[in-house]
Amino acid sequence: MDWTLEVIVVPVSDVERARDFYRDKVGFHVDIDFRTDGGARLIQLTPPGSGCSVVIGENVPMPFGAPTPNPGSYQGLQLVVADIRAARDELAGRGLEVTGPVEVAPGDGGTFLYFKDPDGNGWAVQEFRRRAAEPLHEVVRSLTTATG
C-alpha cells in the first residue's frame, strides 16, 4: 500500500495576506478557497510540480481536539528543486527575501536556501539536481534499495 503525504496545514494569522504571499511571492497555485458550513475557511495551495499541498485557513479543525498551532511556529518546511540558483532568481524576482544558497553538505542534495512567510513559518529549499532526470518515487526507491 502506498501512503502519500498530500496536505500540510500551516498556521497563519491573516489568511488573505498568507494566500497572497504563497501565491504571488512563492508561486504556489491556489487550488481551493472556500468556507465550510461549520464556519471554517480553507485555502489549499500547491507548489508547481508537487503532489503535496499546504492548507491555510480560519477555524481549521484540528484532529483529536488538538490545539491550533501558533502562527509562525512551523520551521523546516521543505521544498525541493533541481536548480537552486534558478529557484533563488525566481523567488527574488517576485520580491521574496531569501537567504543562500548555502552548501551544508557536499554533493547533490546538500545545498539550501531559506525564507519565511509573513508570520515567520520557516521554509527551506533544497537543491537535488538528480530530480531533473528522475521522478521522486524512483529516487527514493533507489536510495532505500541501496541502503537495504
Backbone torsions as a table, in degrees:
resi	resn	phi	psi	omega
1	MET	NA	132.7	173.9
2	ASP	-85.2	139.7	174.2
3	TRP	-120.1	118.7	-176.5
4	THR	-113.6	136.5	172.8
5	LEU	-86.9	118.1	-173.4
6	GLU	-122.3	-19.8	-178.4
7	VAL	-143.7	135.6	172.7
8	ILE	-125.2	126.8	177.6
9	VAL	-86.8	119.8	-177.9
10	VAL	-105.9	122.9	-177.7
11	PRO	-76.5	127.6	179.1
12	VAL	-134.2	158.6	-179.3
13	SER	-94.9	-25.4	-177.0
14	ASP	-134.6	105.5	-173.0
15	VAL	-63.0	-42.7	-179.5
16	GLU	-63.0	-47.6	179.9
17	ARG	-60.9	-44.0	-179.8
18	ALA	-65.9	-42.8	177.5
19	ARG	-58.5	-47.5	-180.0
20	ASP	-62.5	-40.2	179.3
21	PHE	-62.0	-54.0	-176.8
22	TYR	-66.1	-34.3	178.5
23	ARG	-75.2	-52.2	-169.6
24	ASP	-86.7	-36.6	-177.2
25	LYS	-91.6	-39.9	-176.3
26	VAL	-96.3	-23.4	176.1
27	GLY	91.2	17.3	177.1
28	PHE	-71.9	151.5	176.6
29	HIS	-91.1	133.4	175.5
30	VAL	-81.5	111.8	-179.0
31	ASP	-88.0	-43.6	-174.1
32	ILE	-141.7	140.1	172.8
33	ASP	-146.7	101.0	-176.5
34	PHE	-151.3	166.7	174.8
35	ARG	-109.4	139.4	176.5
36	THR	-87.2	166.3	175.9
37	ASP	-63.0	-25.1	-179.0
38	GLY	-83.8	2.3	176.3
39	GLY	94.6	3.4	177.2
40	ALA	-85.0	145.9	171.5
41	ARG	-112.9	127.8	-177.8
42	LEU	-124.1	131.6	175.0
43	ILE	-125.7	120.3	178.3
44	GLN	-105.4	129.0	-179.2
45	LEU	-127.3	141.8	-177.5
46	THR	-126.2	129.7	173.7
47	PRO	-64.1	146.7	178.4
48	PRO	-55.9	129.2	177.4
49	GLY	81.6	0.8	-175.4
50	SER	-93.6	149.8	171.8
51	GLY	-96.3	-0.9	-179.7
52	CYS	-119.9	137.6	-179.4
53	SER	-114.8	166.8	169.7
54	VAL	-112.7	148.8	174.6
55	VAL	-120.2	132.1	171.5
56	ILE	-120.8	158.7	179.5
57	GLY	176.7	-175.4	176.3
58	GLU	-117.3	135.0	179.1
59	ASN	57.6	39.3	179.1
60	VAL	-70.6	122.7	-179.8
61	PRO	-67.5	135.7	179.0
62	MET	-102.9	146.4	-178.9
63	PRO	-64.3	145.4	174.6
64	PHE	57.0	24.1	178.7
65	GLY	70.5	19.7	179.6
66	ALA	-63.2	150.3	177.3
67	PRO	-66.7	149.4	177.1
68	THR	-70.3	129.3	178.5
69	PRO	-61.2	150.3	177.8
70	ASN	-70.9	139.3	174.4
71	PRO	-55.2	135.9	179.7
72	GLY	85.9	0.6	-175.2
73	SER	-86.3	-9.3	-179.7
74	TYR	-89.8	129.1	177.1
75	GLN	-130.7	145.5	176.3
76	GLY	89.9	12.0	171.3
77	LEU	-63.3	138.5	-169.8
78	GLN	-134.4	133.5	172.1
79	LEU	-109.4	154.2	179.3
80	VAL	-127.0	135.0	179.7
81	VAL	-131.2	161.2	178.0
82	ALA	-86.1	-19.7	-176.5
83	ASP	-140.6	101.6	-174.4
84	ILE	-66.2	-36.4	-179.4
85	ARG	-68.3	-40.9	176.6
86	ALA	-64.9	-38.8	178.2
87	ALA	-64.3	-43.4	179.2
88	ARG	-61.7	-46.0	179.7
89	ASP	-60.7	-42.0	-179.7
90	GLU	-64.5	-47.0	-179.5
91	LEU	-66.1	-45.5	179.2
92	ALA	-64.1	-35.0	178.0
93	GLY	-64.4	-23.6	176.4
94	ARG	-91.1	2.9	178.5
95	GLY	89.6	12.3	179.4
96	LEU	-84.1	133.1	175.1
97	GLU	-80.4	119.7	179.2
98	VAL	-125.4	150.9	173.2
99	THR	-111.7	144.4	-179.4
100	GLY	103.2	-172.9	14.0
101	PRO	-75.7	150.6	179.8
102	VAL	-128.0	128.9	175.8
103	GLU	-88.2	115.1	179.9
104	VAL	-100.3	-14.2	176.6
105	ALA	-154.8	148.5	178.6
106	PRO	-70.8	154.6	175.1
107	GLY	90.6	174.1	-179.0
108	ASP	-63.0	132.2	-179.7
109	GLY	97.7	-3.1	-175.6
110	GLY	-102.2	7.4	-177.9
111	THR	-115.6	134.7	-173.8
112	PHE	-135.0	157.5	162.3
113	LEU	-132.8	165.2	-170.9
114	TYR	-137.6	151.0	171.9
115	PHE	-153.4	164.8	176.7
116	LYS	-124.5	148.8	173.7
117	ASP	-81.5	175.4	-175.8
118	PRO	-58.9	-22.7	178.2
119	ASP	-90.0	-12.0	-179.2
120	GLY	103.2	3.9	172.9
121	ASN	-62.2	129.5	-172.8
122	GLY	-98.6	131.2	-179.3
123	TRP	-116.8	144.8	170.4
124	ALA	-116.5	146.4	172.7
125	VAL	-120.0	119.2	-176.9
126	GLN	-104.6	135.0	173.9
127	GLU	-87.9	124.9	174.3
128	PHE	-132.6	88.1	-172.8
129	ARG	-57.9	-29.9	-179.5
130	ARG	-58.8	-25.6	-179.3
131	ARG	-63.2	-24.2	-179.5
132	ALA	-63.6	-27.7	-176.0
133	ALA	-109.5	-19.5	-175.6
134	GLU	-132.0	136.0	175.5
135	PRO	-64.2	153.3	-177.3
136	LEU	-53.3	-46.5	-175.8
137	HIS	-62.6	-31.2	177.0
138	GLU	-72.9	-39.7	177.8
139	VAL	-62.0	-49.0	-178.4
140	VAL	-62.6	-44.3	179.7
141	ARG	-60.0	-43.1	-179.4
142	SER	-67.5	-36.7	178.9
143	LEU	-69.2	-41.1	-179.7
144	THR	-72.9	-32.8	176.7
145	THR	-67.5	-39.8	-178.6
146	ALA	-67.6	-31.1	-178.5
147	THR	-94.5	-6.5	169.9
148	GLY	65.2	NA	NA
